[in-house]
Amino acid sequence: ILTQARVHFAKCPRVTRTATLSGSHKRLVVVGDLHGQLPDLLTIFVENGFPDPQGTQYVFNGDLVDRGAYSIEVLTLVLAYKLLYPETVHVNRGNHETESISTQYGLMNEVVQKYGSTHIFGLICQVFNQLPVCTVIDNSVVVVHGGVTRYDGITLAHLENVPREEADMYSTDQNALVLVDLLWTDPMPQWGRIEAGRAPGVVTFGPDVTANFLRSNGMGLLIRSHQVPSTGYGYEDMHDGKLITIFSASNYCGTQGNWGGVLVFSEPGNYTIKQYMAPPLHQVRDAVLKVDIEEPQVAPVNASIGEPATLESDAADQELRQSVVQTLHQIVVCHKADLMAHYSRVDPRGTGFVPLQTWAKGLAEVTKLDKIDWTEYQEELGLLVVEGSVAWRQFLNKYQVKVEAKWVDDLKRTVYERLTRTDLSVPSLFQVLDEGQDGMVDVAELRKAMPKLGLSMSEEQLQALLPGADRDRKVDVLTFIQSLAPRYSGDPVPPEVREVLTAIETTFATGCKTLLDMFLRFDSNKNGILELNEIQQMMIWLSTRSDQYAKFNRIDLAAKVMKAFDTNESGTVSLLEFLSCFQPAQHAVEDYGHQLVQ
């Protein structure tokens, strides 16, 4: 699917043009950010019709991936439908359809977890670079993920020159920066442009900029996505009705409590905004199984904004309420400290009680979820209410943060992959992590190191990075690095390469104190990385250690070993890549773990 999609999109123009009723289509649905939330995608299909040349046409406006648990499934389903019905499914690129962002926000981790290799991730990024950046509907509506660019006078014709490459925020080329803007900019109520976006150099733009862009291109409406609407709904209307934000990931990240929305054109210029809260995946699955995909049952559309809706059934309502309550619990946990400070201010005498409405108002103000009637959920939230007042301390003290093993593993994997991707030499790697140059690392040094890797972490996350027994003191750098290392996840290696790796492990256990010793022994030019000629020297050395290893003295085998080590395909092997190929037996970890280089 990925290789065919890459070829297909490479032939597509940068600006897609379609019509609501093109061919035999009955309607066109614009979908905003999905962020790997498969229940939302399936809910959209169930409620609006699966893609069908005789029925529903779709425009997916970017950010299919990241943050949610099903990025691969969402991407695969959309691309499969695109290949099956190329004139029915259209895909715009979003800012998360870039290697730099999807490496950081979940897609690469998900690929490694589900496929055991970063090879698939590389193919996905190649598809991302080929995606169109804009769709024009009925020669009157522009659909783009972010918004208008920082430059005046940019026309749709200019967008055909946008490069098919990674979005580079630091480029000096205008076309490259136009690509960045199309993926990243946000609207604002004030007139003009200001450099106040969420990425370097990216602007926010006002109603005058939107009006000028639409007028110069002969368009009447700009549809974009890219951010959760401030209204808490699945859409937001701005710039005198000339700009609409559509966001389709309901209850975004499981914490935001927002509705998802799609915009449905029934005919040119006639659209409905439909909203929903997607039920859990297993319930959506049951609804999908009931749908006749050949003849989808779709509710009629009209030129109005629909009320938020869910899949119908009493069971769905009950399960949805349980899902909402679970989300509210998570939101309270996330805002516990701020809520504690707020209620302390409104309870200056320290009674531990506030009126019920004051409690609800405080939650709305602190969480920014003022569309929720918190009092409606007081029973599920376990409130102690005495004569109309809430025991707010007792309420908040119930919530404790629990760090789950999977969360810690994901966090470690992110840091490890970021270190691997930088391909740092041994001295540079140690310098990033060990600012004090004492061979040890602690939380304070990690706090300074993470921004250098483009990561931002809380104190709790920093503490979780250190090996469990050593969180309150320093640990040696290599012990820390090995605590991050996942089991080898590169492409499956040939048996003869695995035999070489086993031989290295055996030599490590009998001849070298650590794998670092082995790495440094063969780093003959002392540049902190291994190159192919040094791998060849290692193979020659191994072949002299035992008669059974004599067969290792082969140039072609050295190249295969190099490929196994070089997981990021940079042409060199960093210490991190070298270590990731080895997972000693448990007794070896116990015997040698404490002996790693101090």
C-alpha positions as CSV (number, residue, x, y, z in Angstrom):
1,I,0.0,0.0,0.0
2,L,2.8,2.4,0.9
3,T,4.8,1.9,-2.2
4,Q,1.8,2.2,-4.5
5,A,0.6,5.3,-2.6
6,R,4.0,6.9,-3.0
7,V,4.0,6.3,-6.7
8,H,0.4,7.5,-7.0
9,F,0.8,10.8,-5.1
10,A,4.1,11.5,-6.9
11,K,2.0,11.9,-10.1
12,C,-0.6,14.1,-8.4
13,P,-0.5,17.9,-8.6
14,R,0.2,19.9,-5.4
15,V,-3.4,21.3,-5.5
16,T,-6.2,18.8,-5.9
17,R,-9.4,20.0,-7.6
18,T,-12.7,18.2,-7.2
19,A,-16.4,18.9,-7.2
20,T,-19.1,17.9,-4.7
21,L,-21.2,16.1,-7.3
22,S,-18.3,15.0,-9.6
23,G,-19.0,11.7,-11.4
24,S,-21.8,10.0,-9.5
25,H,-21.0,11.2,-6.0
26,K,-23.9,12.2,-3.8
27,R,-22.0,14.3,-1.2
28,L,-18.5,15.4,-0.2
29,V,-17.3,15.2,3.4
30,V,-14.3,17.2,4.7
31,V,-12.5,15.5,7.6
32,G,-10.2,17.3,10.0
33,D,-7.4,16.0,12.3
34,L,-7.9,12.4,13.3
35,H,-4.6,11.8,15.0
36,G,-4.7,8.0,15.0
37,Q,-8.1,7.9,16.6
38,L,-9.6,4.9,14.7
39,P,-13.0,5.1,16.4
40,D,-13.5,8.6,15.0
41,L,-12.7,7.5,11.5
42,L,-15.1,4.6,11.6
43,T,-17.8,6.7,13.2
44,I,-17.5,9.1,10.3
45,F,-17.8,6.3,7.8
46,V,-20.8,4.8,9.6
47,E,-22.7,8.1,9.9
48,N,-21.8,9.5,6.5
49,G,-21.2,6.5,4.2
50,F,-18.0,4.6,3.4
51,P,-16.0,6.0,0.4
52,D,-18.0,5.1,-2.7
53,P,-17.9,6.5,-6.3
54,Q,-21.7,6.2,-6.2
55,G,-22.0,7.8,-2.8
56,T,-19.7,9.7,-0.5
57,Q,-16.5,11.5,-1.5
58,Y,-14.0,12.4,1.2
59,V,-11.3,15.1,1.7
60,F,-9.0,14.3,4.6
61,N,-7.3,17.5,5.7
62,G,-4.1,16.2,7.2
63,D,-2.9,15.0,10.6
64,L,-4.1,11.5,10.2
65,V,-1.3,10.3,12.6
66,D,0.3,10.8,16.0
67,R,-0.9,10.9,19.5
68,G,-3.7,8.3,19.1
69,A,-3.1,4.5,19.4
70,Y,-4.1,3.6,15.8
71,S,-2.1,5.9,13.5
72,I,-1.1,3.0,11.3
73,E,-4.6,1.7,11.0
74,V,-6.1,5.1,10.2
75,L,-3.3,5.8,7.6
76,T,-3.6,2.4,6.0
77,L,-7.4,2.6,5.7
78,V,-7.3,6.0,4.1
79,L,-4.5,5.1,1.7
80,A,-6.2,1.9,0.8
81,Y,-9.4,3.7,-0.1
82,K,-7.4,6.3,-2.0
83,L,-5.8,3.6,-4.2
84,L,-9.2,1.8,-4.6
85,Y,-11.1,5.0,-5.5
86,P,-8.6,7.6,-6.5
87,E,-11.3,10.1,-7.5
88,T,-13.3,9.6,-4.4
89,V,-10.7,10.0,-1.6
90,H,-8.4,13.0,-1.4
91,V,-5.7,13.6,1.2
92,N,-4.0,16.9,2.2
93,R,-0.7,16.9,4.0
94,G,-0.7,18.1,7.7
95,N,2.1,19.2,9.9
96,H,2.2,15.7,11.5
97,E,2.7,14.2,8.0
98,T,6.4,15.1,8.4
99,E,9.3,13.0,9.6
100,S,10.4,15.4,12.3
101,I,7.0,15.7,14.0
102,S,5.8,12.1,13.6
103,T,9.2,10.9,15.1
104,Q,8.5,12.9,18.2
105,Y,4.7,12.5,18.7
106,G,4.1,8.8,18.4
107,L,4.0,7.4,14.9
108,M,7.5,6.1,14.8
109,N,7.1,4.4,18.2
110,E,3.9,2.8,17.0
111,V,5.6,1.5,13.9
112,V,8.5,0.0,15.9
113,Q,6.0,-1.6,18.3
114,K,3.8,-3.1,15.6
115,Y,6.4,-4.0,13.0
116,G,9.7,-4.3,14.9
117,S,11.5,-2.0,12.5
118,T,11.9,1.6,11.4
119,H,11.8,0.6,7.7
120,I,8.1,1.0,7.4
121,F,8.4,4.4,9.0
122,G,10.8,5.4,6.3
123,L,8.3,4.4,3.6
124,I,5.5,6.3,5.4
125,C,7.7,9.5,5.4
126,Q,8.3,9.1,1.7
127,V,4.5,9.0,1.1
128,F,4.1,12.1,3.4
129,N,6.5,14.1,1.1
130,Q,4.3,13.4,-1.9
131,L,1.0,14.4,-0.4
132,P,-0.9,17.3,-2.0
133,V,-1.0,20.5,0.2
134,C,-4.4,21.8,-0.8
135,T,-7.8,20.8,-2.2
136,V,-10.2,23.1,-4.1
137,I,-13.9,22.2,-4.0
138,D,-16.3,23.5,-6.7
139,N,-13.9,26.2,-7.7
140,S,-15.0,28.2,-4.6
141,V,-13.7,26.5,-1.5
142,V,-10.0,26.1,-0.4
143,V,-9.2,23.3,2.0
144,V,-5.7,23.4,3.6
145,H,-4.4,22.0,6.9
146,G,-3.0,25.1,8.5
147,G,-3.8,28.3,6.7
148,V,-2.6,31.3,4.7
149,T,1.1,32.0,4.2
150,R,3.3,34.8,5.5
151,Y,3.6,36.2,2.0
152,D,1.2,38.5,0.2
153,G,0.1,37.7,-3.3
154,I,0.4,33.9,-3.1
155,T,-2.0,32.2,-5.5
156,L,-3.1,28.6,-5.9
157,A,-0.8,28.5,-9.0
158,H,2.1,29.3,-6.7
159,L,1.3,26.2,-4.6
160,E,2.2,23.9,-7.5
161,N,5.8,24.9,-6.8
162,V,5.8,23.8,-3.2
163,P,8.5,21.1,-2.8
164,R,7.9,17.5,-2.2
165,E,10.2,17.2,0.9
166,E,10.4,17.5,4.6
167,A,9.0,20.8,5.9
168,D,12.1,22.9,6.9
169,M,11.2,25.8,9.2
170,Y,14.7,27.2,8.9
171,S,14.9,27.3,5.1
172,T,15.6,30.6,3.3
173,D,13.7,29.4,0.1
174,Q,10.3,31.0,-0.3
175,N,8.6,27.9,-1.7
176,A,9.9,25.8,1.2
177,L,8.5,28.3,3.7
178,V,5.2,28.4,1.9
179,L,5.0,24.6,2.5
180,V,5.7,25.3,6.2
181,D,3.0,27.9,6.4
182,L,0.4,25.8,4.7
183,L,0.9,23.1,7.4
184,W,1.4,25.3,10.4
185,T,-0.3,28.7,10.5
186,D,-3.3,29.6,12.7
187,P,-6.0,32.3,12.4
188,M,-6.4,35.1,14.9
189,P,-9.2,37.6,15.4
190,Q,-6.9,40.7,15.0
191,W,-6.1,42.1,11.6
192,G,-2.7,41.5,10.0
193,R,0.0,38.9,10.6
194,I,2.2,38.4,13.6
195,E,5.0,36.0,14.2
196,A,3.3,34.3,17.2
197,G,2.7,30.8,15.9
198,R,3.6,27.5,17.5
199,A,6.8,27.0,15.4
200,P,9.8,29.2,14.5
201,G,8.9,31.9,12.0
202,V,5.3,30.7,11.6
203,V,2.7,33.5,11.6
204,T,-0.9,33.8,12.8
205,F,-3.1,35.7,10.4
206,G,-6.2,37.9,10.7
207,P,-9.5,38.3,8.8
208,D,-8.0,40.8,6.3
209,V,-5.4,38.3,5.3
210,T,-8.0,35.6,4.8
211,A,-10.2,37.9,2.7
212,N,-7.3,39.0,0.5
213,F,-6.2,35.4,-0.1
214,L,-9.7,34.4,-1.1
215,R,-10.4,37.4,-3.2
216,S,-7.1,37.1,-5.2
217,N,-7.9,33.4,-5.9
218,G,-11.6,33.9,-6.7
219,M,-12.6,31.7,-3.7
220,G,-15.4,32.2,-1.1
221,L,-14.5,30.0,1.8
222,L,-11.3,28.7,3.5
223,I,-11.6,25.4,5.4
224,R,-8.7,24.4,7.7
225,S,-8.0,22.2,10.6
226,H,-4.8,22.0,12.7
227,Q,-6.2,22.9,16.2
228,V,-8.9,22.0,18.7
229,P,-11.6,24.7,18.3
230,S,-11.7,27.0,21.4
231,T,-15.5,26.4,21.5
232,G,-15.0,22.8,22.5
233,Y,-17.1,21.8,19.5
234,G,-15.9,20.1,16.3
235,Y,-15.8,23.3,14.4
236,E,-15.1,27.0,14.8
237,D,-16.4,29.8,12.5
238,M,-14.0,32.9,12.2
239,H,-13.2,35.8,10.0
240,D,-16.7,36.9,9.2
241,G,-17.7,33.4,8.1
242,K,-14.9,33.2,5.5
243,L,-12.9,30.6,7.6
244,I,-14.0,27.4,9.3
245,T,-11.8,25.2,11.4
246,I,-12.9,21.5,11.3
247,F,-11.4,19.1,13.9
248,S,-12.5,15.5,13.8
249,A,-10.7,13.8,16.7
250,S,-13.4,13.8,19.4
251,N,-12.2,13.8,23.0
252,Y,-8.8,14.6,21.6
253,C,-6.0,12.5,23.3
254,G,-8.7,11.1,25.7
255,T,-8.5,14.3,27.8
256,Q,-9.9,17.3,26.0
257,G,-13.6,16.5,26.1
258,N,-14.3,18.2,22.7
259,W,-16.7,17.0,20.1
260,G,-15.5,15.8,16.7
261,G,-16.8,17.4,13.6
262,V,-17.0,17.0,9.8
263,L,-18.3,19.3,7.1
264,V,-20.6,17.7,4.6
265,F,-21.4,19.3,1.2
266,S,-24.7,18.1,-0.3
267,E,-24.3,20.4,-3.3
268,P,-22.0,23.3,-4.2
269,G,-22.2,26.0,-1.6
270,N,-24.7,24.0,0.6
271,Y,-23.1,22.3,3.6
272,T,-23.9,20.8,7.0
273,I,-21.5,20.6,10.0
274,K,-22.1,17.3,11.8
275,Q,-20.7,16.6,15.2
276,Y,-20.3,13.5,17.2
277,M,-18.5,11.8,20.2
278,A,-17.1,8.5,19.0
279,P,-17.9,5.5,21.2
280,P,-15.2,2.9,22.1
281,L,-13.7,1.0,19.3
282,H,-15.4,-2.3,20.0
283,Q,-18.8,-0.6,19.8
284,V,-18.0,1.2,16.6
285,R,-16.9,-2.2,15.2
286,D,-20.3,-3.6,15.9
287,A,-21.9,-0.7,14.1
288,V,-19.5,-1.2,11.1
289,L,-20.6,-4.8,10.8
290,K,-24.2,-3.7,10.4
291,V,-23.5,-1.4,7.5
292,D,-24.1,-2.5,4.0
293,I,-21.0,-1.0,2.4
294,E,-22.3,-1.4,-1.1
295,E,-25.4,0.7,-0.3
296,P,-24.5,2.9,2.7
297,Q,-27.4,4.3,4.7
298,V,-26.7,8.0,5.1
299,A,-28.9,10.5,6.8
300,P,-29.9,13.5,4.6
301,V,-27.9,16.6,4.9
302,N,-29.0,20.2,5.0
303,A,-27.6,23.7,5.2
304,S,-27.3,24.0,8.9
305,I,-25.1,23.0,11.8
306,G,-26.2,19.8,13.4
307,E,-26.4,19.1,17.1
308,P,-23.7,16.8,18.5
309,A,-24.7,13.1,17.9
310,T,-23.5,9.6,18.7
311,L,-24.2,6.2,17.3
312,E,-27.7,5.4,18.5
313,S,-28.7,2.9,21.1
314,D,-29.3,2.8,24.8
315,A,-26.2,0.7,25.3
316,A,-24.2,3.3,23.3
317,D,-25.5,6.1,25.5
318,Q,-24.5,4.3,28.7
319,E,-21.1,3.3,27.4
320,L,-20.5,6.8,26.1
321,R,-21.3,8.2,29.5
322,Q,-18.9,5.9,31.2
323,S,-16.2,6.9,28.7
324,V,-16.9,10.6,29.4
325,V,-16.7,10.0,33.2
326,Q,-13.4,8.2,32.7
327,T,-12.1,11.2,30.7
328,L,-13.3,13.6,33.4
329,H,-11.3,11.6,36.0
330,Q,-8.2,11.9,33.8
331,I,-8.7,15.6,33.3
332,V,-9.0,16.2,37.1
333,V,-5.7,14.2,37.5
334,C,-4.0,16.4,34.9
335,H,-5.2,19.6,36.6
336,K,-5.0,18.5,40.2
337,A,-2.3,21.0,41.3
338,D,-4.1,24.0,39.7
339,L,-7.4,22.9,41.1
340,M,-5.9,22.6,44.6
341,A,-4.5,26.2,44.3
342,H,-7.9,27.5,42.9
343,Y,-10.0,26.0,45.7
344,S,-7.6,27.2,48.3
345,R,-8.1,30.8,47.0
346,V,-11.9,30.5,47.1
347,D,-11.8,28.8,50.5
348,P,-9.6,31.3,52.4
349,R,-10.6,30.0,55.8
350,G,-9.5,26.5,54.9
351,T,-12.8,24.8,55.7
352,G,-12.3,22.2,53.0
353,F,-15.8,23.0,51.6
354,V,-17.1,25.2,48.8
355,P,-20.6,25.6,47.4
356,L,-21.5,23.1,44.7
357,Q,-21.7,25.8,42.0
358,T,-18.4,27.2,43.1
359,W,-16.9,23.7,42.8
360,A,-18.3,23.3,39.2
361,K,-17.2,26.8,38.2
362,G,-13.7,26.2,39.4
363,L,-13.5,23.0,37.3
364,A,-14.7,24.8,34.3
365,E,-12.3,27.7,34.7
366,V,-9.2,25.6,35.4
367,T,-9.8,22.9,32.8
368,K,-11.2,25.3,30.2
369,L,-14.1,22.9,29.7
370,D,-16.9,25.4,30.3
371,K,-19.4,23.5,28.0
372,I,-19.6,20.6,30.5
373,D,-22.2,20.6,33.3
374,W,-19.9,19.2,36.0
375,T,-22.7,18.9,38.5
376,E,-24.4,16.4,36.2
377,Y,-21.5,13.9,37.0
378,Q,-21.2,14.5,40.7
379,E,-22.4,11.0,41.6
380,E,-19.9,9.3,39.2
381,L,-17.1,11.6,40.5
382,G,-17.8,10.5,44.1
383,L,-18.6,13.9,45.6
384,L,-19.2,14.3,49.3
385,V,-21.9,17.1,49.4
386,V,-22.9,18.4,52.8
387,E,-25.8,20.9,52.9
388,G,-25.1,22.1,49.3
389,S,-21.3,22.3,49.8
390,V,-18.6,20.1,48.3
391,A,-15.7,18.6,50.3
392,W,-13.2,19.7,47.7
393,R,-10.1,18.5,49.5
394,Q,-11.6,15.0,49.9
395,F,-12.5,15.2,46.2
396,L,-9.0,16.0,45.0
397,N,-7.1,13.7,47.4
398,K,-8.7,10.7,45.7
399,Y,-6.7,11.4,42.6
400,Q,-3.2,10.0,42.5
401,V,-0.9,9.8,39.5
402,K,-0.1,6.2,38.6
403,V,2.9,5.7,36.3
404,E,2.3,2.6,34.1
405,A,5.1,0.4,32.8
406,K,4.0,0.8,29.2
407,W,4.1,4.6,29.6
408,V,7.6,4.5,30.9
409,D,8.7,2.1,28.1
410,D,7.3,4.5,25.5
411,L,9.1,7.4,27.2
412,K,12.4,5.6,27.2
413,R,11.9,4.4,23.6
414,T,11.4,8.0,22.5
415,V,14.6,9.2,24.2
416,Y,16.5,6.3,22.9
417,E,15.3,6.8,19.3
418,R,16.1,10.5,19.4
419,L,19.6,9.7,20.6
420,T,20.0,7.1,17.9
421,R,18.7,9.4,15.2
422,T,21.4,12.0,16.1
423,D,24.1,9.4,15.4
424,L,26.3,11.0,18.1
425,S,29.9,9.9,18.6
426,V,30.8,8.4,22.0
427,P,32.3,11.7,23.4
428,S,29.4,13.8,22.1
429,L,26.9,11.3,23.5
430,F,28.5,11.4,26.9
431,Q,28.8,15.2,26.8
432,V,25.0,15.6,26.1
433,L,24.0,13.4,29.0
434,D,26.9,14.0,31.5
435,E,27.3,17.8,31.8
436,G,29.4,17.4,34.9
437,Q,31.8,15.1,33.0
438,D,32.0,12.8,36.1
439,G,30.8,9.7,34.2
440,M,27.5,9.9,36.1
441,V,24.0,11.3,35.3
442,D,21.2,12.6,37.5
443,V,17.8,14.2,37.1
444,A,19.3,17.7,36.9
445,E,21.6,16.8,34.0
446,L,18.7,15.0,32.3
447,R,16.6,18.2,32.7
448,K,19.3,20.1,30.7
449,A,19.9,17.3,28.2
450,M,16.3,16.8,27.0
451,P,15.9,20.2,25.2
452,K,19.1,19.4,23.3
453,L,17.3,16.4,21.9
454,G,14.2,18.5,21.1
455,L,12.2,17.0,24.0
456,S,10.4,18.6,26.9
457,M,9.6,16.6,30.0
458,S,8.0,17.0,33.4
459,E,9.8,16.2,36.6
460,E,7.8,12.9,36.9
461,Q,9.0,11.9,33.4
462,L,12.6,12.7,34.1
463,Q,12.4,10.6,37.3
464,A,10.9,7.7,35.4
465,L,13.8,7.7,32.9
466,L,16.4,6.7,35.6
467,P,16.7,3.0,36.5
468,G,14.2,2.2,39.2
469,A,16.6,1.6,42.0
470,D,18.6,4.7,41.3
471,R,16.1,7.5,40.9
472,D,17.3,9.4,44.0
473,R,21.0,9.4,43.1
474,K,23.4,9.4,40.2
475,V,24.0,6.5,37.9
476,D,26.8,5.9,35.5
477,V,26.1,7.1,31.9
478,L,26.3,3.7,30.2
479,T,24.0,2.1,32.7
480,F,21.6,4.8,32.0
481,I,21.9,4.3,28.2
482,Q,21.4,0.6,28.5
483,S,18.4,1.1,30.7
484,L,16.8,3.0,27.7
485,A,17.8,0.4,25.1
486,P,14.9,-1.7,23.7
487,R,15.4,-5.2,22.5
488,Y,16.8,-5.1,18.9
489,S,14.1,-4.0,16.6
490,G,15.8,-3.7,13.2
491,D,15.1,-5.8,10.2
492,P,15.4,-9.6,10.8
493,V,19.0,-10.5,10.4
494,P,20.2,-13.5,8.4
495,P,21.4,-16.5,10.5
496,E,25.0,-15.9,9.6
497,V,24.8,-12.4,11.0
498,R,23.1,-13.6,14.1
499,E,26.0,-16.1,14.5
500,V,28.4,-13.2,14.4
501,L,26.5,-11.2,17.0
502,T,26.4,-14.3,19.2
503,A,30.2,-14.6,18.8
504,I,30.6,-10.9,19.9
505,E,28.4,-11.6,22.9
506,T,30.6,-14.6,23.9
507,T,33.8,-12.6,23.5
508,F,32.2,-9.8,25.5
509,A,31.5,-12.2,28.4
510,T,35.0,-13.7,28.4
511,G,37.4,-11.1,27.1
512,C,36.0,-7.5,27.6
513,K,34.6,-5.9,30.6
514,T,31.8,-4.3,28.6
515,L,30.4,-3.9,25.1
516,L,31.7,-0.3,25.3
517,D,35.2,-1.8,25.5
518,M,34.5,-3.8,22.4
519,F,33.1,-0.8,20.6
520,L,36.2,1.4,21.5
521,R,38.6,-1.4,20.6
522,F,37.5,-1.3,17.0
523,D,37.1,2.4,16.7
524,S,40.6,2.6,15.3
525,N,40.4,6.3,14.2
526,K,38.9,7.2,17.7
527,N,36.1,9.3,16.2
528,G,33.5,7.7,18.4
529,I,31.7,5.9,15.6
530,L,32.3,2.7,13.7
531,E,32.7,2.7,9.9
532,L,32.6,-0.2,7.4
533,N,36.4,-0.7,7.4
534,E,36.4,-0.9,11.2
535,I,33.6,-3.5,11.1
536,Q,35.8,-5.4,8.6
537,Q,38.7,-5.3,11.1
538,M,36.4,-6.5,13.8
539,M,35.4,-9.5,11.7
540,I,39.1,-10.3,11.0
541,W,39.9,-10.1,14.7
542,L,36.9,-12.3,15.6
543,S,38.0,-14.9,13.0
544,T,41.3,-15.3,14.9
545,R,39.7,-16.0,18.2
546,S,38.4,-19.5,17.4
547,D,38.5,-22.0,14.6
548,Q,34.8,-21.9,14.4
549,Y,35.0,-18.1,13.7
550,A,37.5,-18.4,10.8
551,K,34.6,-18.2,8.4
552,F,33.8,-14.6,9.6
553,N,36.7,-13.2,7.5
554,R,34.5,-12.2,4.6
555,I,33.9,-8.7,3.1
556,D,30.3,-9.5,2.1
557,L,29.5,-10.8,5.6
558,A,31.0,-7.6,7.1
559,A,28.7,-5.6,4.9
560,K,25.7,-7.6,6.2
561,V,26.8,-7.0,9.8
562,M,27.2,-3.3,9.1
563,K,23.6,-3.2,7.8
564,A,22.3,-4.9,10.9
565,F,24.1,-2.4,13.2
566,D,23.3,0.7,11.1
567,T,19.6,0.9,11.9
568,N,19.2,4.6,10.8
569,E,21.0,3.9,7.6
570,S,23.5,6.7,8.1
571,G,26.5,4.8,6.8
572,T,28.1,4.7,10.3
573,V,27.4,2.9,13.6
574,S,26.9,4.8,16.8
575,L,27.4,3.3,20.2
576,L,23.6,3.3,20.7
577,E,23.1,1.4,17.5
578,F,25.8,-1.1,18.5
579,L,24.3,-1.6,22.0
580,S,20.8,-2.1,20.6
581,C,21.8,-5.2,18.8
582,F,22.7,-7.0,22.0
583,Q,20.4,-8.2,24.8
584,P,22.5,-10.4,27.1
585,A,20.8,-13.2,28.9
586,Q,19.4,-12.3,32.3
587,H,22.3,-13.7,34.2
588,A,24.7,-11.6,32.1
589,V,22.7,-8.5,33.0
590,E,22.9,-9.3,36.6
591,D,26.6,-10.2,36.5
592,Y,27.9,-7.4,34.3
593,G,25.3,-4.7,34.6
594,H,27.0,-3.1,37.7
595,Q,30.4,-3.4,36.0
596,L,29.6,-1.1,33.1
597,V,32.0,1.8,32.6
598,Q,31.9,4.3,35.4
